[in-house]
Amino acid sequence: MNWISNKILEEYQVRKTKKQKTRFIEFIKENIPHAKVEQGGFPDNRNIVVGDVAKAEVVFTAHYDTCAVLPFPNFIMPKNILFSVLYSVLICIPFIVVIMLMNHLLGYITDDFYIHYFTSLFLFIGLFLLVFIFGIPNKHTANDNTSGVVALCELMFSMSSEERSRYAFVFFDNEENGLFGSAYFRKIHKNQMKNKLLINMDCVGDGDNLLIVESKPARGKYGECLRKAFSDNENIKVHFEKSSTTYYPSDQAGFPLGVAIAAVKRSRILGLYMDRIHTKRDTICEEKNISYLVESLRAFLSVLDKYKK
């Protein structure tokens, strides 16, 4: 990996607060020519854009914001809806227990239904925001999503300046808070992105299975080219899936021609899954994954050029 990628992994893994994001933005602007910040929306988003979105043949993206550290992993099973629902229920149990205890204590003070109801509601919302949104920044974000940021940088610097001018590279803000950064980008580039391919890299560093999730329009228009470029090797097994039957909530979701790429693991019972993210155990960003991804994306662009001719 180039020195910028190594520097990001070593010194810029924490990008949650405004100050931390500003530090990262300044580093990117210092070292990547023509990087600009598109700021706006609610909450305040600062997307970093390299290249001309209007003229770009393909837009490559990754979110740069990072999450709060959680006591449990954000366990994602893209093809196993049943286990995903069960896991979500399990996560809610501690919140429910706290609310039940609060209601029990309130019972000694008042029997008023509305006091119980609104106290429970505000307590649940407050706990959710405290744990998931306003919690302590995770110091370990190698996979989520420093791996995507590094992959974007590696792809960019693998190109000559002439090649790079044909594409756009976007570092999205506020993915962890609800895909707000990509929503703002979509709003201001709505017409430009109607018929433009967007490839989003989120959590690509940990796992020897590569999940590629395509929207129906993207599959129809670019599916063949993607399959020619991405193939299994001794380190990576590739899985192509439809967005309509696959749960992968990331920034590509709002774009007509959106494609998500993620590294996952595989088990006989759970199928494809992702673990460790949002915890202190998120420390793995395999260089072989990044190399494979960059090589395959370059191959995809070459195949695309041949089809255009």
C-alpha positions as CSV (number, residue, x, y, z in Angstrom):
1,M,0.0,0.0,0.0
2,N,1.1,3.6,-0.6
3,W,2.3,5.8,2.2
4,I,-1.0,7.7,2.4
5,S,-2.9,4.5,3.0
6,N,-0.4,3.5,5.7
7,K,-0.6,6.9,7.3
8,I,-4.4,6.7,7.5
9,L,-4.2,3.3,9.1
10,E,-1.6,4.4,11.6
11,E,-2.8,7.9,12.5
12,Y,-6.3,8.6,11.2
13,Q,-8.5,5.7,12.2
14,V,-10.7,7.8,14.5
15,R,-13.0,10.1,12.5
16,K,-16.2,10.6,14.5
17,T,-16.2,14.1,16.1
18,K,-16.1,17.3,14.1
19,K,-12.5,17.9,15.2
20,Q,-11.4,14.4,14.2
21,K,-13.1,14.7,10.8
22,T,-11.5,18.1,10.2
23,R,-8.1,16.7,10.9
24,F,-8.7,13.9,8.3
25,I,-10.1,16.4,5.7
26,E,-7.0,18.6,6.0
27,F,-4.8,15.6,5.5
28,I,-6.7,14.5,2.4
29,K,-6.7,18.0,1.0
30,E,-2.9,18.3,1.6
31,N,-2.1,15.1,-0.2
32,I,-4.8,14.6,-2.9
33,P,-4.8,17.2,-5.6
34,H,-8.1,18.9,-6.4
35,A,-9.9,17.4,-3.4
36,K,-12.8,19.6,-2.4
37,V,-15.4,19.6,0.3
38,E,-19.1,19.7,-0.4
39,Q,-20.8,20.9,2.8
40,G,-24.5,21.1,3.7
41,G,-27.6,19.3,4.6
42,F,-28.8,18.2,8.0
43,P,-26.9,17.2,10.0
44,D,-24.0,19.2,8.7
45,N,-22.3,16.9,6.1
46,R,-18.8,17.4,4.7
47,N,-18.3,15.1,1.7
48,I,-14.8,15.0,0.2
49,V,-15.0,14.9,-3.6
50,V,-12.1,14.3,-6.0
51,G,-12.9,14.7,-9.7
52,D,-15.8,16.1,-11.8
53,V,-19.0,14.2,-10.9
54,A,-20.8,15.5,-14.0
55,K,-18.2,14.2,-16.4
56,A,-17.2,11.1,-14.5
57,E,-17.8,7.7,-16.2
58,V,-18.0,5.9,-12.8
59,V,-18.2,7.3,-9.3
60,F,-16.3,5.4,-6.6
61,T,-17.2,6.0,-3.0
62,A,-16.5,5.0,0.7
63,H,-17.7,6.6,3.9
64,Y,-14.9,8.2,6.0
65,D,-16.9,8.8,9.2
66,T,-16.5,6.3,12.0
67,C,-18.7,5.0,14.8
68,A,-19.0,4.9,18.5
69,V,-17.5,1.8,20.2
70,L,-20.2,-0.7,21.2
71,P,-20.2,-3.4,23.8
72,F,-21.5,-5.8,21.1
73,P,-20.6,-6.1,17.4
74,N,-22.8,-4.8,14.7
75,F,-23.4,-8.3,13.4
76,I,-24.5,-8.3,9.7
77,M,-25.9,-11.3,7.9
78,P,-26.7,-10.0,4.4
79,K,-28.5,-13.2,3.2
80,N,-30.0,-14.5,6.5
81,I,-33.0,-12.3,7.3
82,L,-34.2,-14.6,10.1
83,F,-30.9,-14.5,12.1
84,S,-30.6,-10.7,11.4
85,V,-34.1,-10.1,13.0
86,L,-33.3,-12.4,16.0
87,Y,-30.0,-10.6,16.6
88,S,-31.7,-7.2,16.5
89,V,-34.2,-8.4,19.1
90,L,-31.4,-9.6,21.3
91,I,-29.7,-6.2,21.1
92,C,-33.0,-4.6,22.3
93,I,-33.3,-6.8,25.4
94,P,-30.9,-4.7,27.6
95,F,-32.8,-1.5,26.6
96,I,-36.1,-3.2,27.5
97,V,-34.8,-4.4,30.8
98,V,-33.7,-0.8,31.8
99,I,-37.1,0.6,30.8
100,M,-39.0,-2.1,32.8
101,L,-36.9,-1.3,35.9
102,M,-37.6,2.4,35.4
103,N,-41.3,1.8,35.1
104,H,-41.1,-0.4,38.3
105,L,-39.5,2.4,40.2
106,L,-42.0,5.0,38.8
107,G,-44.8,2.7,40.1
108,Y,-43.8,3.7,43.7
109,I,-44.3,7.4,42.7
110,T,-47.3,7.5,40.4
111,D,-49.8,5.4,38.4
112,D,-50.2,8.0,35.7
113,F,-50.1,6.2,32.3
114,Y,-48.7,9.2,30.4
115,I,-45.8,9.7,32.8
116,H,-44.9,6.0,32.4
117,Y,-45.3,6.1,28.6
118,F,-43.3,9.3,27.9
119,T,-40.6,8.4,30.4
120,S,-40.2,5.1,28.8
121,L,-40.1,6.6,25.3
122,F,-37.6,9.3,26.1
123,L,-35.5,6.9,28.0
124,F,-35.4,4.5,25.1
125,I,-34.5,7.3,22.6
126,G,-31.9,8.7,25.0
127,L,-30.2,5.3,25.6
128,F,-30.2,4.6,21.8
129,L,-28.6,7.9,21.0
130,L,-26.1,7.6,23.8
131,V,-25.0,4.1,22.8
132,F,-25.1,4.3,19.0
133,I,-24.7,7.9,18.1
134,F,-23.1,10.0,20.8
135,G,-21.0,7.3,22.4
136,I,-17.2,7.1,22.8
137,P,-15.4,7.1,19.4
138,N,-14.1,3.7,18.4
139,K,-10.3,3.8,18.3
140,H,-10.2,0.7,16.1
141,T,-11.9,1.1,12.7
142,A,-9.6,-0.9,10.4
143,N,-12.5,-2.6,8.6
144,D,-15.3,-0.1,9.2
145,N,-14.5,1.9,7.2
146,T,-10.8,2.7,7.1
147,S,-10.5,-0.2,4.7
148,G,-12.9,1.4,2.3
149,V,-11.1,4.8,2.6
150,V,-7.8,3.1,1.9
151,A,-9.2,1.1,-1.0
152,L,-10.4,4.4,-2.5
153,C,-7.0,6.0,-2.1
154,E,-5.2,3.0,-3.5
155,L,-7.5,2.9,-6.6
156,M,-7.0,6.6,-7.1
157,F,-3.2,6.5,-6.9
158,S,-3.0,3.4,-9.1
159,M,-4.1,5.7,-12.0
160,S,-2.3,8.3,-14.0
161,S,-3.6,11.8,-13.7
162,E,-5.2,11.4,-17.2
163,E,-6.9,8.1,-16.1
164,R,-8.1,9.7,-12.9
165,S,-9.7,12.6,-14.7
166,R,-12.3,10.2,-16.2
167,Y,-13.7,9.2,-12.8
168,A,-14.9,10.7,-9.5
169,F,-13.9,9.6,-6.0
170,V,-16.1,10.5,-3.1
171,F,-15.5,10.1,0.7
172,F,-19.0,10.3,2.3
173,D,-19.7,11.8,5.7
174,N,-22.3,10.7,8.2
175,E,-23.0,7.1,7.0
176,E,-22.9,5.8,10.5
177,N,-25.6,8.3,11.6
178,G,-28.0,7.3,8.9
179,L,-26.6,7.7,5.3
180,F,-27.0,11.4,5.6
181,G,-23.8,12.3,3.7
182,S,-24.7,10.2,0.6
183,A,-28.3,11.5,0.8
184,Y,-26.9,15.1,0.6
185,F,-24.6,14.1,-2.3
186,R,-27.6,12.5,-4.1
187,K,-29.7,15.7,-3.6
188,I,-27.1,18.1,-5.2
189,H,-26.1,15.6,-7.9
190,K,-29.5,14.1,-8.6
191,N,-29.6,14.6,-12.4
192,Q,-25.9,13.7,-12.8
193,M,-26.3,10.4,-11.0
194,K,-29.5,9.2,-12.7
195,N,-27.7,7.1,-15.3
196,K,-24.2,6.9,-13.7
197,L,-22.7,3.8,-12.0
198,L,-21.7,4.3,-8.3
199,I,-19.5,1.6,-6.7
200,N,-19.4,1.9,-2.9
201,M,-16.7,0.2,-0.8
202,D,-17.7,-0.4,2.8
203,C,-15.9,-2.8,5.2
204,V,-13.7,-4.5,2.6
205,G,-10.8,-5.4,4.8
206,D,-11.8,-8.4,6.9
207,G,-13.0,-11.6,5.3
208,D,-12.0,-13.9,2.4
209,N,-15.4,-13.7,0.7
210,L,-16.2,-10.7,-1.4
211,L,-19.8,-9.7,-1.5
212,I,-20.9,-7.6,-4.5
213,V,-24.5,-6.3,-4.2
214,E,-26.1,-4.9,-7.4
215,S,-29.2,-2.9,-7.9
216,K,-31.4,-4.2,-10.7
217,P,-30.4,-1.4,-13.2
218,A,-26.7,-1.8,-12.3
219,R,-26.9,-5.6,-12.8
220,G,-28.6,-5.2,-16.2
221,K,-26.2,-2.6,-17.5
222,Y,-22.9,-3.6,-15.8
223,G,-23.3,-7.1,-14.5
224,E,-21.5,-8.8,-17.3
225,C,-18.5,-6.5,-17.1
226,L,-18.3,-6.9,-13.4
227,R,-18.3,-10.7,-13.7
228,K,-15.5,-10.6,-16.2
229,A,-13.4,-8.5,-13.9
230,F,-14.1,-10.1,-10.5
231,S,-13.3,-13.8,-10.3
232,D,-12.3,-16.3,-7.5
233,N,-8.7,-16.7,-6.7
234,E,-6.7,-18.6,-4.0
235,N,-7.5,-15.9,-1.4
236,I,-10.9,-14.5,-2.4
237,K,-14.3,-16.1,-3.3
238,V,-16.7,-13.7,-5.0
239,H,-20.5,-13.6,-4.4
240,F,-22.7,-11.6,-6.7
241,E,-26.1,-10.8,-5.2
242,K,-29.2,-8.8,-6.0
243,S,-30.0,-5.8,-3.8
244,S,-33.6,-6.8,-3.7
245,T,-32.8,-10.0,-1.8
246,T,-29.7,-8.9,0.2
247,Y,-29.5,-6.8,3.3
248,Y,-26.5,-4.5,3.1
249,P,-27.4,-1.0,4.4
250,S,-24.7,1.4,3.1
251,D,-24.4,4.5,0.9
252,Q,-25.1,2.8,-2.5
253,A,-28.7,2.1,-1.4
254,G,-30.1,5.4,-2.6
255,F,-28.6,5.4,-6.1
256,P,-30.3,3.9,-9.2
257,L,-27.1,2.3,-10.4
258,G,-25.6,1.5,-7.1
259,V,-23.2,-1.4,-6.3
260,A,-21.9,-2.3,-2.9
261,I,-18.7,-4.2,-2.3
262,A,-17.9,-5.7,1.1
263,A,-15.6,-8.4,2.6
264,V,-17.5,-11.0,4.6
265,K,-16.9,-14.4,6.2
266,R,-18.9,-17.6,5.7
267,S,-20.3,-20.3,8.0
268,R,-22.4,-23.3,7.4
269,I,-25.2,-22.1,9.7
270,L,-25.2,-18.3,9.3
271,G,-24.1,-18.1,5.6
272,L,-22.3,-14.9,4.8
273,Y,-21.7,-12.6,7.8
274,M,-19.7,-9.7,9.1
275,D,-18.5,-9.4,12.7
276,R,-16.1,-7.3,14.9
277,I,-17.2,-3.9,13.4
278,H,-18.2,-1.2,15.9
279,T,-16.0,-2.9,18.6
280,K,-12.4,-2.7,19.8
281,R,-11.8,-5.9,17.9
282,D,-12.1,-4.1,14.5
283,T,-8.4,-4.2,13.9
284,I,-8.1,-6.2,10.6
285,C,-7.5,-4.7,7.2
286,E,-6.0,-7.3,5.0
287,E,-3.7,-5.9,2.3
288,K,-4.5,-8.8,0.0
289,N,-8.2,-7.7,0.1
290,I,-7.3,-4.2,-0.9
291,S,-4.9,-5.3,-3.7
292,Y,-7.5,-7.7,-5.1
293,L,-10.2,-5.1,-5.0
294,V,-8.0,-2.4,-6.8
295,E,-6.8,-4.9,-9.4
296,S,-10.4,-6.1,-10.1
297,L,-11.8,-2.6,-10.3
298,R,-9.0,-1.6,-12.8
299,A,-9.9,-4.8,-14.8
300,F,-13.5,-3.8,-14.7
301,L,-12.7,-0.3,-16.1
302,S,-10.7,-2.0,-18.9
303,V,-13.5,-4.3,-19.8
304,L,-15.9,-1.4,-19.8
305,D,-13.6,0.5,-22.2
306,K,-13.6,-2.5,-24.6
307,Y,-17.4,-2.7,-24.5
308,K,-17.7,1.0,-25.4
309,K,-15.5,0.5,-28.4
